[in-house]
Amino acid sequence: MESITLTKGQLAAVILPLGARLVDLQWKGVSMVISQASLKEVEEDEMYAGATIGRVCNRIKNAKYGDVQVDANSGVHQLHGGRLGWDKRLWHVTEQTETKVVLEYTSVHGEQGFPSRVETTVTYELKEGSTLEIAMGSSNTGSVETVVNMTVSFAVFDCGRLTN
């Protein structure tokens, strides 16, 4: 799987379609995020480093809300969308330039126990002033109510590297 590198001025970001994941962010050639060194480490990651988390970021107690039973992956609870949450899904690149990438994923009815179909977009864009802008959006395109509580780029920043 190929990564996508965005560059603008002294800022560079590396995005992986697996999990719509920010795997590196460099300013003046210095990496500012802690990430996995290989695709195998990304696939086995249990810390969700740099990943897009969904359908629900956080824990659903007893893997149930209302009358909906979702798949448990943390004991009897569901954590961060389940065993095959959005962090483990291959997102489709729908737009790519030197400074921007748009990734889309469609979560089908029943995926990890969630009802309805949800279409989701994540955009990473480098802007003036060494800025990384991350935008996300979801739309329920199915016929029943559902929940979405996503987060994008569960990145762990190590800005201390910039002082050395």
Secondary structure as UniProt FT lines:
FT   STRAND          4..8
FT   TURN            9..10
FT   STRAND          11..16
FT   TURN            19..20
FT   STRAND          21..27
FT   TURN            28..29
FT   STRAND          30..31
FT   STRAND          33..34
FT   HELIX           39..44
FT   TURN            49..50
FT   STRAND          59..60
FT   HELIX           61..63
FT   STRAND          64..65
FT   TURN            66..67
FT   STRAND          68..69
FT   TURN            75..76
FT   STRAND          77..79
FT   TURN            80..81
FT   TURN            83..84
FT   HELIX           86..88
FT   STRAND          92..96
FT   STRAND          100..107
FT   TURN            109..110
FT   HELIX           111..113
FT   STRAND          118..127
FT   TURN            128..130
FT   STRAND          131..140
FT   STRAND          156..157
FT   HELIX           159..163
//
